[in-house]
């Protein structure tokens, strides 16, 4: 009880500091240009103190990634648990719940170069073996933040694969994941899959989705985080029910998807993000930036070099800076969904750091 009271008190102080930090950051947006960076640095110091309080509080009350609730837990108990994290009730394991207006992915994947913006990876979405000599990897370390190590075996993945994988996981928004030893699956059609992605069905889209699902089914990832190793032998498994002819693709062709309970370990409390459906469909650096910042609760200074590395951008950093500016300007467009829209961004005087503010943080 004492640990719980201490954690609650520390969390309350952290929350108050975060509110003050957010208000300070808001003030920076309207401050004179010569004072903006000074005010933002003050906001960062407040956030750092809040982070330290929260880390100490959470360390005293660590929780497993997958919450365990009683086998006879009510539907309401299951719902409340799934609002925060993946949940096990008896033999059934569920992903967290999210709105039908969004798609969800683990932060460890959104904040990494797993779904790269590199053009060589995205060059030919409808061909599984495009650039096979460079795209097939084994135990490759993927760029992440310093507190996470992520390795990939399989085919290099792109932003389109992020969109497809979000869509695959969305089929498990209301049903339990498949046990590792079971062949249970979710059945859909290519037409329905494309429409669920908010895309028009076509033979070209059919081939692109099929190739992406194949790439994802080859992907094996290993994550080390907080001194724990998480193994995901397969991001998903898939079976195709194609037409009689090899290339006679139809929208009615069946697609059997299987996502197993191993994936639930990536959806702990505070470890996943729901991204607006429209923003999920953004491609290239705009798509990566929108997804990356969606997983953050507040603005902060970040090194441009880190964003360059985490995005998987192939060209030199000078070109990246120009592309980053273009992507952020697109995200400032009033037509961008509010939860993904950028209110403003500020670069440090040496242009080595950037401070991005989403509208969701200031409304």
C-alpha positions in Angstrom: 0.0 0.0 0.0 2.9 2.4 0.8 4.4 1.7 -2.6 1.1 2.4 -4.2 0.6 5.7 -2.3 4.1 6.8 -3.2 3.6 6.0 -6.8 0.3 7.9 -6.9 1.9 10.9 -5.2 4.9 10.9 -7.6 2.6 10.5 -10.6 0.4 13.4 -9.4 3.5 15.7 -9.2 4.7 14.5 -12.6 1.3 15.2 -14.1 1.3 18.8 -12.7 4.9 19.4 -14.0 3.8 18.1 -17.4 0.9 20.5 -17.5 3.3 23.4 -16.6 5.8 22.2 -19.2 3.1 22.1 -21.9 1.9 25.6 -21.0 5.5 26.8 -21.2 6.0 25.2 -24.6 2.7 26.8 -25.8 4.0 30.2 -24.6 7.1 29.6 -26.7 5.0 29.5 -29.9 3.9 33.1 -29.4 7.1 34.4 -27.8 9.4 36.7 -29.7 11.8 34.7 -32.0 14.9 35.5 -29.9 13.2 34.1 -26.8 11.6 31.0 -28.2 14.5 28.6 -27.7 15.1 29.9 -24.1 11.4 29.3 -23.3 11.5 25.8 -24.9 14.6 24.9 -22.9 12.7 25.8 -19.8 9.8 23.5 -20.9 12.3 20.7 -21.5 13.8 21.0 -18.0 10.3 20.7 -16.5 9.6 17.7 -18.7 12.8 16.0 -17.6 12.0 16.4 -14.0 8.5 15.0 -14.6 10.0 12.0 -16.5 12.4 11.3 -13.6 9.5 11.3 -11.1 7.5 9.0 -13.3 10.3 6.6 -14.0 11.0 6.2 -10.2 7.3 5.7 -9.6 6.9 3.1 -12.3 10.0 1.2 -11.2 8.3 0.7 -7.8 5.3 -0.8 -9.5 6.4 -2.6 -12.7 3.7 -4.4 -14.7 4.0 -7.2 -17.3 3.3 -6.3 -20.9 0.3 -8.5 -21.0 -2.1 -8.0 -18.1 -3.7 -11.1 -16.5 -7.3 -10.8 -15.4 -9.3 -13.6 -13.7 -10.8 -16.3 -16.0 -14.3 -15.3 -14.9 -13.6 -11.5 -15.4 -16.6 -9.7 -16.8 -16.7 -8.1 -20.3 -16.5 -4.7 -18.5 -13.3 -5.8 -16.7 -11.8 -7.0 -20.0 -12.7 -3.7 -21.7 -11.1 -1.6 -19.0 -7.9 -3.6 -19.0 -7.7 -3.5 -22.8 -7.9 0.3 -22.8 -4.4 0.3 -21.5 -2.6 -2.8 -22.8 -2.8 -6.4 -24.2 -4.8 -8.6 -21.8 -5.1 -12.3 -21.1 -8.3 -13.8 -19.8 -8.1 -17.6 -19.2 -6.6 -19.0 -22.4 -7.5 -16.0 -24.6 -5.1 -13.1 -25.3 -6.3 -9.8 -26.7 -4.6 -6.8 -28.2 -5.5 -3.5 -26.6 -8.7 -1.9 -27.9 -8.7 1.1 -30.2 -11.3 3.0 -32.1 -12.4 2.0 -35.6 -11.2 5.4 -36.7 -7.6 4.4 -36.1 -5.0 1.7 -36.5 -2.5 0.6 -33.9 1.2 -0.4 -33.8 3.8 -0.9 -31.0 5.9 2.2 -30.3 9.1 0.1 -30.7 8.2 -0.4 -34.3 6.9 3.2 -35.0 10.0 4.7 -33.5 12.5 2.7 -35.5 13.7 2.2 -39.1 11.9 -1.1 -39.4 9.4 0.3 -41.8 12.0 2.3 -43.7 11.4 5.3 -46.0 14.3 4.3 -48.1 13.4 4.4 -51.8 15.4 1.2 -52.6 13.1 -0.7 -50.2 9.9 0.8 -51.5 10.9 0.7 -55.2 8.6 -2.2 -56.2 5.8 -2.9 -53.7 4.2 -5.6 -55.8 7.3 -7.7 -56.2 8.4 -9.7 -53.2 11.8 -10.3 -54.6 12.6 -6.7 -55.7 16.2 -5.9 -55.0 16.5 -9.4 -53.4 20.3 -9.1 -52.9 20.0 -6.1 -50.7 16.6 -6.5 -49.1 16.9 -10.0 -47.7 18.6 -9.7 -44.3 19.4 -12.0 -41.3 19.7 -10.7 -37.8 20.1 -7.1 -39.0 20.1 -4.5 -36.3 17.5 -1.9 -37.0 18.0 1.8 -35.9 16.1 2.5 -32.7 16.3 4.7 -29.7 19.2 3.9 -27.3 17.1 2.0 -24.8 15.8 -0.5 -27.4 17.7 -3.0 -29.5 15.7 -4.4 -32.5 16.9 -7.0 -35.0 15.2 -8.2 -38.1 15.5 -11.4 -40.2 13.6 -11.6 -43.5 12.9 -9.0 -46.1 13.5 -5.3 -45.5 10.2 -3.6 -44.9 8.8 -0.2 -46.1 6.1 2.3 -45.3 3.6 0.4 -47.3 4.3 -2.7 -45.2 3.5 -0.5 -42.1 0.1 0.3 -43.6 -0.6 -3.4 -44.4 0.5 -4.6 -41.0 -1.6 -2.1 -39.2 -4.5 -3.4 -41.3 -3.7 -7.0 -40.4 -3.7 -6.2 -36.7 -7.0 -4.3 -37.0 -8.7 -7.7 -37.8 -7.8 -8.6 -34.2 -9.3 -5.5 -32.7 -12.3 -7.4 -31.5 -11.2 -11.1 -31.4 -8.4 -12.9 -29.4 -5.1 -13.6 -31.0 -4.3 -17.0 -32.2 -2.5 -19.4 -29.7 1.0 -20.3 -30.9 0.0 -24.0 -31.3 -3.2 -23.3 -33.1 -4.0 -22.8 -36.8 -6.9 -20.6 -36.1 -7.1 -17.6 -38.4 -9.2 -14.6 -39.6 -10.6 -14.9 -43.1 -11.2 -11.9 -45.4 -10.9 -11.1 -49.1 -8.5 -8.9 -51.0 -11.4 -6.6 -51.9 -12.4 -6.2 -48.2 -8.8 -5.8 -47.1 -8.2 -3.0 -49.6 -11.4 -1.2 -48.5 -10.4 -1.6 -44.9 -7.2 0.2 -45.8 -9.4 2.9 -47.3 -8.0 2.1 -50.7 -9.7 1.3 -54.0 -9.4 -2.4 -55.1 -7.5 -3.1 -58.3 -5.3 -5.8 -59.6 -2.3 -3.6 -58.9 -3.4 -3.1 -55.3 -4.1 -6.8 -55.0 -0.5 -7.7 -56.1 0.9 -5.0 -53.8 -1.0 -6.3 -50.8 -0.1 -9.9 -51.5 3.6 -9.1 -51.8 3.5 -7.0 -48.6 1.8 -9.8 -46.7 4.4 -12.2 -47.9 7.2 -9.9 -46.8 5.6 -9.5 -43.4 5.1 -13.3 -43.1 8.9 -13.7 -43.5 9.7 -11.1 -40.9 11.1 -12.3 -37.6 12.0 -9.7 -35.0 13.9 -9.7 -31.7 13.6 -6.8 -29.2 15.6 -6.1 -26.1 14.0 -3.6 -23.8 14.4 -3.0 -20.0 16.7 -6.0 -19.7 14.1 -8.3 -21.3 14.2 -10.1 -24.6 11.0 -10.3 -26.7 11.0 -12.8 -29.5 8.4 -12.6 -32.3 9.0 -15.6 -34.6 6.5 -14.2 -37.2 4.8 -10.9 -37.4 2.0 -12.8 -39.1 1.2 -15.9 -41.1 -1.0 -15.9 -44.2 -2.6 -18.3 -46.7 -3.9 -17.2 -50.1 -7.0 -18.6 -51.8 -6.2 -17.4 -55.3 -8.1 -18.1 -58.5 -7.5 -21.1 -60.7 -4.9 -19.3 -62.9 -1.7 -18.2 -61.3 -2.2 -14.5 -62.2 -6.0 -14.5 -62.3 -6.4 -12.2 -59.3 -9.9 -11.3 -58.2 -11.2 -9.2 -55.3 -13.1 -12.2 -54.0 -9.9 -14.2 -53.6 -9.5 -15.3 -50.0 -6.9 -14.1 -47.5 -6.4 -16.0 -44.3 -4.5 -14.1 -41.6 -3.0 -15.5 -38.5 -1.4 -13.2 -35.8 -0.2 -15.1 -32.7 -0.1 -14.3 -29.0 3.7 -13.5 -29.2 2.8 -10.2 -30.7 0.9 -9.2 -27.6 4.2 -8.7 -25.7 4.8 -5.6 -27.8 1.5 -4.0 -26.6 2.2 -3.3 -23.0 0.9 -0.2 -21.1 2.2 2.9 -22.7 4.0 0.9 -25.4 1.6 1.2 -28.3 -0.1 4.0 -30.3 -3.3 4.3 -32.2 -2.9 6.5 -35.3 -5.7 8.1 -37.2 -6.8 6.0 -40.3 -6.1 8.8 -42.7 -2.6 9.4 -41.3 -1.8 5.7 -41.4 -2.2 6.0 -45.2 0.4 8.7 -45.6 3.5 7.4 -47.4 7.2 8.2 -47.3 8.7 10.5 -44.8 5.4 12.3 -44.1 3.9 8.9 -43.1 6.9 8.0 -40.9 6.9 11.4 -39.2 3.2 11.3 -38.5 3.4 7.9 -37.0 6.6 8.6 -35.0 5.2 11.7 -33.3 1.8 10.1 -32.7 3.5 7.9 -30.2 4.8 10.8 -28.1 2.7 12.4 -25.3 4.4 15.8 -25.4 6.8 17.9 -27.5 10.6 17.6 -26.9 13.8 18.6 -28.5 15.2 15.8 -30.7 18.4 15.6 -32.7 17.8 15.8 -36.4 20.6 13.2 -36.8 18.4 10.7 -34.7 15.4 11.3 -36.9 17.6 10.8 -40.0 18.8 7.5 -38.6 15.5 6.2 -37.3 13.6 6.9 -40.5 16.0 4.8 -42.7 16.4 7.8 -45.1 19.0 6.8 -47.7 20.4 10.1 -49.0 22.7 12.5 -47.2 21.5 14.4 -44.1 21.3 17.7 -46.0 18.7 16.2 -48.3 17.0 14.7 -45.3 16.7 18.1 -43.6 15.0 19.5 -46.7 12.7 16.5 -46.9 11.9 16.7 -43.2 10.8 20.4 -43.6 8.6 19.5 -46.6 7.0 16.6 -44.6 6.3 18.8 -41.6 4.8 21.5 -43.8 2.5 19.0 -45.3 1.5 17.9 -41.8 0.7 21.5 -41.0 -2.0 21.5 -43.7 -5.5 22.2 -42.2 -6.8 19.1 -44.0 -4.5 16.8 -41.9 -6.5 15.1 -39.1 -6.2 17.1 -35.9 -4.5 14.3 -33.9 -1.7 14.1 -36.5 -1.5 17.8 -37.5 1.6 19.8 -36.7 1.0 23.1 -35.1 4.5 24.4 -35.4 8.2 23.3 -35.4 11.3 25.2 -34.4 15.0 24.3 -35.3 17.9 25.2 -33.0 20.3 27.9 -34.2 22.8 25.2 -35.3 20.0 23.3 -37.0 21.1 20.1 -35.2 17.9 19.8 -33.1 14.2 20.2 -33.8 11.2 20.9 -31.6 7.9 19.7 -33.1 4.5 20.5 -31.6 1.4 18.6 -32.6 -2.0 20.3 -32.5 -3.2 17.5 -30.2 -0.7 18.7 -27.5 -1.9 22.3 -27.5 -5.7 21.9 -27.7 
